[in-house]
Amino acid sequence: MNYGFRNSLIFSILFTTVTIMMSTTFVQGNVSFGQAVDLIPIQTGNATLDNGLPVFYDCIDEKIDESKGVEVDLYFEKEPTKHEVTMCYNEVFIDNSDVQSSNDNSERSDIERFNSLFGFTG
């Protein structure tokens, strides 16, 4: 008799715990706690990066605005897709670095251009 009571008590506690965990997860599953914050001034010491990042962020905002209603997932009405980020990166950093390097009249490799964009020194 004591053995049956102990098993039912363990089952009740286990069932209650699992039920509470599932209901908590189910209720809070769609809640997001992140908030938008203002960007601080960028001062990396690399002029190309300092000037390019605000343009990059603006480009992403424009791409998000242009794609509203296109995506099925509502998440992407406020957040960029991987494709949008890649397009902005190429427009701001890659295309502009080609223009800058042609203005410098220097033949730099892609690695040297990448390193100069992101402040790496060799």
HELIX and SHEET records of a PDB file:
HELIX    1   1 ASN A    2  GLN A   28  1                                  27    
HELIX    2   2 ALA A   47  GLU A   66  1                                  20    
HELIX    3   3 LEU A   74  GLU A   77  5                                   4    
HELIX    4   4 LYS A   82  TYR A   89  1                                   8    
HELIX    5   5 ASN A   90  ILE A   94  3                                   5    
HELIX    6   6 ASP A   95  ASP A  104  1                                  10    
HELIX    7   7 ASP A  110  LEU A  117  1                                   8    
END                                                                             
